[in-house]
Amino acid sequence: MSERMPPLQGLYYFYMAAELGSFKAAAARLYVSAAAMSQQIRQLEERMELRLFERQHRKVVLTAEGQILYHYTQQAFRQLQDGVRQLSQDPEPNSLSLSVLPSFAQHWLVPRLGEFSQQHPELSVMLMPKDSLVDFRQERVDLCVRYGKGQYPDLQSIKLMDDHLYPVCHPLYLQQHPSLSLNDLSSNTLIEDTRPDMDWQYWLKLAGFDHRKAKASLKYQGTHMVIEGALAVQGIALVRHSLAWRYIQQGLLIKLAKVEVKPPYSYYLVAPEPYFNRDKIKQFNAWISQQALEFWAESESQRQQSLIIDAQQQGGCGES
């Protein structure tokens, strides 16, 4: 008999047939035809130069050699099954690690996260502000919140919510520029994020304002810094509604247009597909999805009705 290892598929087919005592039952369990099952067993017997089964009417019986092989394949495949099961289970069921965009973490999630901790005191939550998508194979992270089109290779994305873009400024800035007009911003300090959808000329053009003289004076890599610039009375900032709304409610920022642009990006919960079966991910998904629904319902009822322009229908912009 050759010392080379027989094909793993043939050994698994043998194991299932020996476990069930029937080629037909094993074929049904593996979703293959009875002919395919018989062929795999025959090829394994030829490869090992041994007879592993006695074919009887309506059943098969292991030979002495088959009994020996079954003993070892049973141990091997059950160990493999235990290993796969262990990997698929949550190694830290009482700890939730979240990788979140710094802007979303600072201006939207953190002010609400205490409520989740009160509802789930058994969970220890670790928040990791990070712009880039993590490598789930290398880092101990349970879930990411990302802003994009939801297309991440080998990962599942669940849409959390859309967003809208509009200009804001601090009340003191508006007092200093009482004749401010969105049709002529040449004499104003404009603050923008470096993302392509946060471009001032892009927004003004889509919103129907004169964009030719508009030029950003301050550019920050991160919407959280853009908002901080507006709060510091540096100028007019182009912001996301999700991040600026609480400051508008508090009177710290003023919304300057009744026009809002819906960018071609949205917020997504992102992780390997099996992670979404973990209890703690289900709990967080349910909680944050409800928070997103309540946020939009509350803000839409309180702010003036705006004209919404969908950038996707207008040609959109390139993704960063």
C-alpha positions in Angstrom: 0.0 0.0 0.0 1.3 3.5 -0.8 2.4 5.6 2.1 1.0 8.8 0.4 -2.0 10.3 2.1 -5.2 9.6 0.3 -7.3 12.6 -0.7 -9.1 14.2 2.2 -12.4 14.2 0.4 -12.3 10.5 0.0 -11.5 10.0 3.7 -14.4 12.3 4.7 -16.8 10.4 2.4 -15.6 7.2 4.0 -16.0 8.6 7.5 -19.6 9.7 6.8 -20.5 6.3 5.2 -19.0 4.5 8.2 -20.7 6.8 10.7 -24.2 6.3 9.1 -23.7 2.7 7.9 -25.1 3.5 4.5 -23.8 5.0 1.2 -27.2 6.3 0.4 -27.7 8.1 3.8 -24.1 9.5 3.6 -24.8 10.8 0.1 -27.9 12.5 1.3 -26.1 14.1 4.2 -23.4 15.4 1.9 -25.8 16.5 -0.8 -24.2 14.4 -3.5 -25.5 11.5 -5.6 -25.2 7.9 -4.5 -23.0 7.2 -7.5 -20.6 10.0 -6.5 -20.4 8.5 -3.0 -19.7 5.0 -4.3 -17.1 6.3 -6.7 -15.2 8.1 -3.9 -15.2 5.0 -1.7 -14.1 2.8 -4.6 -11.2 5.1 -5.4 -10.2 5.2 -1.8 -10.1 1.4 -1.6 -8.1 1.2 -4.8 -5.7 3.9 -3.5 -5.2 2.0 -0.2 -5.3 -1.4 -1.8 -7.8 -2.5 0.9 -11.4 -3.5 1.1 -13.1 -1.2 3.6 -16.7 -2.2 3.3 -18.7 -5.3 2.9 -21.6 -4.3 0.6 -24.8 -5.9 1.8 -28.4 -5.5 0.8 -29.6 -2.0 2.0 -26.5 -1.4 4.1 -22.7 -1.6 4.3 -20.6 -3.1 7.0 -17.0 -2.2 7.8 -14.3 -4.8 7.3 -11.6 -5.2 10.0 -9.4 -2.8 8.1 -12.3 -0.4 7.7 -12.9 -0.5 11.5 -9.3 0.6 12.1 -9.5 3.4 9.5 -12.9 4.5 10.9 -11.4 4.8 14.4 -8.8 7.3 13.2 -10.9 9.2 10.8 -13.5 9.6 13.6 -10.9 11.1 15.9 -9.5 13.3 13.2 -12.7 14.8 11.9 -14.2 15.3 15.3 -11.1 17.3 16.3 -11.4 19.3 13.2 -15.0 20.0 13.9 -14.1 21.1 17.5 -11.5 23.4 16.1 -13.8 25.0 13.6 -16.5 25.4 16.3 -14.1 27.0 18.6 -13.0 29.5 16.0 -16.5 30.4 15.1 -17.4 31.1 18.7 -16.8 34.5 20.3 -13.4 34.3 22.2 -14.4 37.3 24.4 -18.2 37.3 24.8 -18.1 40.0 27.6 -15.9 42.5 25.7 -17.0 44.6 22.7 -14.2 46.2 20.6 -15.4 48.9 18.1 -13.3 50.5 15.4 -15.0 53.8 14.5 -14.3 56.9 12.4 -12.9 59.6 14.8 -15.5 62.1 13.6 -18.4 59.7 14.1 -17.1 58.6 17.5 -16.6 62.1 18.9 -19.7 63.9 17.6 -22.3 61.1 17.4 -21.5 57.8 19.1 -19.8 58.8 22.3 -22.6 61.1 23.6 -25.0 58.1 23.2 -22.8 55.2 24.2 -23.5 55.5 27.9 -27.0 54.4 27.3 -25.8 51.2 25.7 -23.5 50.5 28.6 -26.4 51.0 31.0 -28.6 48.5 29.1 -25.7 46.0 28.9 -23.6 46.3 32.0 -22.2 42.8 31.4 -20.3 44.1 28.3 -17.0 46.0 28.5 -16.9 48.4 25.5 -13.6 49.5 23.9 -13.8 52.3 21.4 -11.0 52.7 18.9 -11.1 55.8 16.7 -9.5 54.9 13.4 -9.9 56.2 9.8 -8.8 53.0 8.0 -10.6 49.7 7.8 -9.0 47.2 10.2 -7.6 43.8 9.3 -9.9 41.4 11.2 -7.4 38.6 10.8 -4.6 40.5 12.6 -6.5 42.7 15.1 -8.9 41.9 17.9 -11.8 43.9 16.7 -15.5 42.9 16.8 -17.1 45.6 14.6 -16.3 48.6 12.5 -18.4 51.7 11.7 -17.4 53.0 8.3 -18.6 55.8 5.9 -18.6 54.8 2.3 -20.5 52.7 -0.2 -20.6 49.5 1.8 -18.3 47.5 -0.5 -15.5 45.9 1.5 -13.9 42.7 0.2 -14.7 39.5 2.2 -16.7 41.5 4.8 -20.4 41.9 5.4 -21.8 45.4 5.5 -25.1 46.4 7.1 -26.3 49.9 6.3 -26.8 52.1 9.4 -27.9 55.4 8.0 -27.5 58.0 5.3 -26.3 61.6 5.9 -26.8 65.1 4.5 -24.3 67.9 3.9 -24.9 71.6 4.5 -22.9 74.7 5.7 -22.8 76.0 9.3 -21.0 78.7 11.2 -20.8 79.9 14.8 -23.3 82.7 15.8 -20.4 85.1 16.5 -19.1 84.6 12.9 -22.6 85.4 11.6 -22.6 88.6 13.7 -19.2 89.5 12.2 -20.5 88.9 8.7 -24.2 90.1 8.7 -24.4 90.3 4.9 -23.2 86.7 4.4 -24.5 85.2 1.1 -24.0 81.7 -0.1 -24.0 83.1 -3.7 -20.8 85.1 -2.9 -18.5 83.5 -0.4 -15.3 85.1 -1.7 -14.8 87.3 1.3 -15.4 84.4 3.8 -13.2 81.8 5.4 -14.4 78.4 4.2 -13.6 75.3 6.1 -13.8 71.9 4.4 -12.8 68.2 4.9 -10.4 66.7 2.4 -12.9 64.0 1.4 -14.2 64.5 -2.2 -17.8 64.8 -1.1 -17.0 67.6 1.3 -15.7 69.9 -1.4 -17.2 73.4 -1.2 -17.5 74.0 -4.9 -19.0 70.5 -5.3 -21.7 71.3 -2.7 -22.5 74.9 -4.0 -22.8 73.7 -7.6 -25.2 70.8 -6.6 -27.2 73.2 -4.3 -27.7 75.8 -7.0 -25.4 78.5 -5.7 -22.6 80.4 -7.5 -19.5 78.2 -6.9 -17.0 80.1 -9.1 -15.5 82.3 -6.4 -15.7 79.9 -3.5 -12.4 78.5 -2.4 -11.6 76.8 0.9 -9.2 78.6 3.1 -8.9 75.9 5.7 -8.7 72.2 4.9 -8.7 69.5 7.6 -8.3 65.8 7.2 -11.3 64.7 9.3 -14.8 66.1 9.7 -14.4 66.3 13.5 -11.7 68.9 13.0 -13.9 70.8 10.5 -16.6 71.1 13.2 -14.1 72.1 15.8 -12.9 74.9 13.4 -16.5 76.2 13.1 -17.0 76.0 16.9 -13.8 78.1 17.2 -15.3 80.9 15.0 -12.8 80.2 12.2 -15.3 80.5 9.4 -18.1 78.6 7.5 -17.8 74.8 7.6 -19.3 72.3 5.3 -20.5 69.5 7.6 -22.4 66.3 7.9 -25.8 66.6 9.5 -25.2 63.6 11.8 -22.2 65.3 13.3 -23.3 68.9 13.5 -27.0 68.6 14.6 -26.4 68.5 18.4 -24.4 71.7 18.2 -27.2 73.3 16.2 -29.6 72.3 18.9 -27.4 73.8 21.6 -27.1 77.1 19.6 -23.4 76.7 19.1 -23.7 76.4 15.3 -26.2 77.9 12.8 -27.4 76.1 9.7 -27.0 78.5 6.8 -29.1 76.9 4.0 -32.5 75.2 3.5 -30.7 73.0 0.9 -29.1 69.8 1.9 -27.0 67.5 -0.4 -27.3 63.7 0.2 -23.8 62.3 -0.7 -23.3 58.9 -2.4 -21.9 57.5 0.9 -23.6 56.2 4.0 -22.6 54.7 7.4 -22.2 51.0 7.6 -21.6 48.4 10.2 -18.8 46.2 8.9 -17.4 42.8 10.0 -16.8 39.3 8.8 -20.2 37.7 8.2 -20.0 35.1 11.1 -19.4 38.0 13.6 -22.9 39.2 13.1 -24.2 36.0 14.8 -22.5 36.8 18.0 -24.9 37.9 20.8 -23.0 41.1 21.7 -22.9 42.2 18.0 -26.7 41.5 17.7 -27.3 43.6 20.8 -25.1 46.5 19.6 -26.6 46.3 16.1 -30.1 46.5 17.5 -29.3 49.4 19.8 -27.3 51.6 17.3 -29.9 51.0 14.6 -32.6 52.2 16.9 -30.5 55.2 17.8 -30.0 56.1 14.1 -33.8 55.9 13.5 -34.6 58.1 16.5 -31.9 60.6 15.6 -33.3 61.2 12.1 -36.9 61.2 13.3 -36.1 63.8 16.0 -33.9 66.1 13.8 -36.3 66.1 10.9 -39.2 67.1 13.1 -37.3 70.0 14.7 -35.4 71.5 11.8 -36.9 73.5 9.0 -38.0 71.6 5.9 -35.1 71.5 3.5 -34.7 70.7 -0.2 -32.8 67.5 -0.5 -30.5 67.0 -3.5 -29.3 63.5 -4.1 -25.7 63.6 -5.3 -26.0 60.1 -6.7 -28.6 61.1 -9.2 -26.6 64.2 -10.1 -23.4 62.3 -10.9 -21.9 61.9 -7.5 -18.2 62.1 -6.9 -15.2 59.8 -6.7 -14.8 57.8 -3.5 -11.7 58.5 -1.4 
